[in-house]
Amino acid sequence: MIVAIVGPTGVGKTKMSVELAKKYNAIIINCDAVQIYKGLDIGSAKVTEEEKEGIPHYLFDIKEVDEEYSIYNYQQDVRKLLEEHKDQNIILVGGTGLYLKAALYNYKLDYESSNNDYSNLSDEELYQKVLEKDPNTKIHPNNRVRLERFLNKTNTDIPEPIKLYNHIIIGLTTDRENLYNRINKRVDVMVENGLIEEVKSFYDKDIRTKPLMGGIGYKELYEYFDGKVSLEVALDNIKKNSRHYAKRQYTFFNNQLDVKWFNVDFNDFNNTIKDVENYIDLEEEYDRS
């Protein structure tokens, strides 16, 4: 059995994954692009050793921040694990939708280039077209060259993706006001837990690789250390960018993945766990019948 847990930051994906792994004697595989990297712990809300509760976790902390790691690498690594553990129950957890799609569907990573003329579009219009194609894009809205290059890549993906593995995708969610409040509070807690010091340790080494310059929580504090913004503005930008990213995540999950959503009961998370377990058990029973 393969179960994927998705959703925006702060909704309880880590706790849900561990509880499901305990119930179904499963392993857990990371599906978050930032948690691949060693040392990016607080800013990515990476699972701690205590939170793992002895459950085997894979594809966390497998690369240094100055090492290259692409979606192709992830696809190869995760499929190798899915094959090695095909006789076990597996929980995939994380908010990087494109990683999940690349893992579980016939997502092809070869491209054919076209040469469309986008000179009549503004940077903002170009950026919106890119977001339609990839809601999780890391391309800067003002980087016109990269925006056009991306749009001129014709993905040879089959339009209707085919499942390569039988799986269930569970989405954890809450209403927008509550989500945004939780995101804002989560950033404050990250700062209390040492986020600024974590980022400074990389900044002092003058490491400016993609995970740091593109990862939310890291790029904003680099701007602060560079003297471009105040600390207050940097932290506000982390909250704002986290909220915007959550919106893009929902767009991707709803448009490109078959997700069963559950509203989280934050007063008693066990209620949400039971609801999810009941759904999984019913789906498994249906599959066996």
C-alpha positions in Angstrom: 0.0 0.0 0.0 1.3 3.5 -0.9 -0.3 6.5 0.8 0.8 10.1 0.1 0.2 12.9 2.6 0.1 16.3 1.0 -1.0 19.8 2.0 0.5 23.3 2.8 2.9 23.9 5.7 1.6 23.8 9.2 -1.4 21.4 8.8 0.2 18.3 10.5 1.6 16.3 7.6 4.6 15.0 9.7 2.5 13.9 12.6 -0.1 12.2 10.3 2.6 10.4 8.4 4.1 9.0 11.6 0.8 7.9 13.1 -0.2 6.2 9.8 3.3 4.5 9.6 2.8 3.1 13.2 -0.7 1.8 12.4 0.2 0.2 9.1 3.8 -0.7 9.9 5.0 1.5 7.1 8.2 3.3 6.1 8.2 7.0 5.3 9.7 8.7 2.2 10.3 12.4 2.0 8.4 14.3 -0.8 9.7 17.8 0.0 12.3 19.4 -2.3 14.1 21.3 0.5 14.2 18.5 3.1 16.5 16.6 0.8 19.3 18.8 2.0 21.4 18.5 5.1 21.2 21.4 7.5 18.0 23.0 6.2 16.1 21.8 9.2 14.2 24.6 10.9 13.3 26.6 7.7 11.9 23.4 6.1 10.1 22.2 9.2 12.0 18.9 8.8 11.0 16.0 11.0 13.1 15.6 14.1 14.6 12.4 15.4 12.2 12.5 18.3 9.2 13.0 16.0 10.3 10.0 13.9 9.4 7.7 16.8 11.7 5.0 15.4 10.0 4.9 12.0 12.4 4.4 9.1 12.6 7.7 7.1 14.1 7.9 3.6 15.3 10.7 1.3 15.8 13.2 4.2 19.3 14.8 4.5 20.8 13.0 1.6 22.5 15.9 -0.1 24.7 18.8 0.9 23.4 22.2 0.0 26.1 22.7 -2.6 25.3 19.4 -4.4 23.1 19.3 -7.4 19.8 17.4 -7.1 17.1 17.5 -9.7 13.6 16.2 -10.0 15.1 13.6 -12.2 17.4 12.5 -9.4 14.4 12.4 -7.0 12.4 10.3 -9.5 15.1 7.7 -9.8 15.8 7.6 -6.0 12.1 7.3 -5.0 11.3 4.7 -7.6 14.3 2.6 -6.4 12.9 2.8 -2.9 9.4 1.9 -4.0 10.8 -1.2 -5.7 13.0 -2.2 -2.8 10.1 -1.9 -0.4 7.3 -3.1 -2.6 6.3 -5.7 -0.1 5.9 -3.1 2.6 3.4 -0.3 3.3 4.9 3.1 2.2 4.0 6.7 3.3 5.1 9.5 1.1 5.0 12.9 2.9 5.6 16.5 1.7 4.3 19.5 -0.1 6.3 19.3 -3.4 3.5 18.3 -5.8 5.8 17.9 -8.8 8.0 15.4 -6.9 4.9 13.3 -6.1 3.7 13.4 -9.6 7.2 12.4 -10.9 7.3 9.6 -8.5 3.9 8.0 -9.0 2.8 8.8 -12.5 4.3 8.4 -16.0 5.9 11.8 -15.7 8.6 12.2 -18.4 11.4 14.6 -18.0 12.6 14.9 -21.6 11.6 18.1 -23.4 11.3 19.3 -27.0 11.9 23.0 -27.5 9.7 25.3 -29.5 10.4 28.9 -30.5 7.3 30.9 -29.7 7.5 34.7 -29.7 6.4 36.2 -26.3 7.6 39.8 -27.0 4.0 41.0 -26.9 3.6 39.9 -23.3 4.7 41.8 -20.2 6.9 40.1 -17.5 3.8 39.7 -15.3 1.8 38.1 -18.1 4.7 35.8 -18.8 5.0 34.8 -15.2 1.3 34.0 -15.0 1.6 31.7 -18.0 4.5 30.0 -16.3 2.4 29.6 -13.1 -0.3 27.9 -15.1 2.2 25.4 -16.4 4.0 24.9 -13.1 2.4 26.5 -9.9 5.6 25.6 -8.0 8.0 27.4 -10.3 11.1 28.9 -8.7 11.7 31.3 -11.6 11.8 35.0 -10.5 8.9 37.0 -12.0 11.3 39.5 -13.5 13.7 36.9 -15.1 12.3 37.2 -18.6 14.9 35.0 -20.3 14.2 32.1 -18.0 10.4 32.6 -18.2 10.5 32.5 -22.0 12.9 29.5 -22.0 10.5 27.6 -19.7 7.5 28.4 -21.8 9.3 27.2 -24.9 9.9 23.8 -23.4 7.2 21.4 -24.7 6.8 18.7 -22.1 6.3 15.4 -23.8 4.3 14.1 -20.8 1.2 12.2 -21.8 -1.8 14.7 -21.3 -3.7 12.3 -19.1 -1.1 10.9 -16.6 -1.2 7.2 -15.9 -0.7 5.8 -12.4 2.4 3.7 -12.2 1.6 2.6 -8.7 -1.7 2.0 -7.0 -1.8 4.7 -4.3 -4.0 7.0 -2.2 -3.3 10.7 -1.8 -4.5 12.3 1.4 -4.7 16.1 1.6 -4.8 17.9 5.0 -6.4 21.3 4.9 -8.1 24.0 6.9 -9.9 27.3 6.1 -7.8 30.1 4.6 -7.9 32.4 7.7 -6.8 29.6 10.0 -4.1 28.5 7.6 -2.6 31.9 7.2 -2.7 32.4 11.0 -0.9 29.1 11.5 1.7 30.0 8.8 2.4 33.3 10.5 2.7 31.7 13.9 4.9 28.9 12.5 7.4 31.4 11.2 7.6 33.1 14.6 8.2 29.7 16.2 10.9 28.9 13.7 12.7 32.1 14.6 12.4 31.2 18.3 13.9 27.8 17.5 16.9 29.3 15.7 16.0 29.9 12.1 18.1 33.1 11.8 21.1 31.3 13.2 20.6 28.3 10.9 20.5 30.6 7.8 23.5 32.7 9.1 25.6 29.6 9.3 25.3 29.1 5.6 25.6 32.8 4.8 28.8 33.1 6.7 30.3 30.4 4.4 29.1 32.4 1.4 27.0 29.5 0.2 24.5 30.7 -2.4 23.2 27.6 -4.0 19.7 27.0 -5.3 18.2 25.5 -2.1 19.3 28.6 -0.1 18.6 31.3 -2.7 15.2 29.8 -3.7 14.0 28.2 -0.5 11.4 30.2 1.5 12.8 31.2 4.9 16.3 31.2 3.5 16.3 33.6 0.5 14.5 36.3 2.6 17.1 36.1 5.4 19.9 36.3 2.9 18.4 39.6 1.8 18.5 40.7 5.4 22.1 39.7 5.8 23.0 41.4 2.6 21.6 44.6 4.1 18.9 44.9 1.5 16.0 44.8 4.0 15.4 45.0 7.7 14.9 41.9 9.8 11.2 42.8 10.3 10.7 43.1 6.5 12.5 39.8 5.9 10.3 37.9 8.4 7.2 39.5 7.0 8.4 38.4 3.5 8.8 34.8 4.8 5.2 34.8 6.0 3.9 36.4 2.8 5.8 34.1 0.5 4.7 31.1 2.6 1.1 32.1 2.2 1.5 32.6 -1.6 3.3 29.2 -1.9 0.4 27.6 0.0 -2.0 29.0 -2.7 0.1 27.6 -5.5 0.3 24.2 -3.7 -3.5 24.0 -3.6 -3.7 24.9 -7.3 -1.3 22.1 -8.2 -2.8 19.5 -6.0 -6.3 20.2 -7.1 -5.5 20.4 -10.8 -2.9 17.7 -11.3 -3.5 15.1 -8.5 -6.4 13.0 -7.3 -6.5 14.2 -3.7 -9.0 13.2 -0.9 -9.1 16.3 1.4 -9.6 16.2 5.1 -10.3 19.3 7.2 -7.9 19.1 10.2 -9.3 19.2 13.7 -6.6 21.1 15.5 -8.4 20.9 18.8 -8.1 17.1 18.7 -5.8 15.9 15.9 -6.7 12.3 16.8 -10.1 12.8 15.2 -8.4 13.7 11.9 -6.2 10.6 12.2 -9.2 8.4 12.7 -11.0 9.9 9.7 -8.0 9.3 7.5 -7.5 5.8 8.8 -11.1 4.9 8.2 -10.9 6.2 4.6 -7.7 4.3 3.9 -9.2 1.1 5.3 -12.3 1.5 3.2 -10.2 2.1 0.1 -8.1 -1.0 0.8 -11.2 -3.1 1.4 -12.6 -1.9 -1.9 -9.4 -2.7 -3.7 -9.4 -6.3 -2.3 -13.1 -6.9 -3.2 
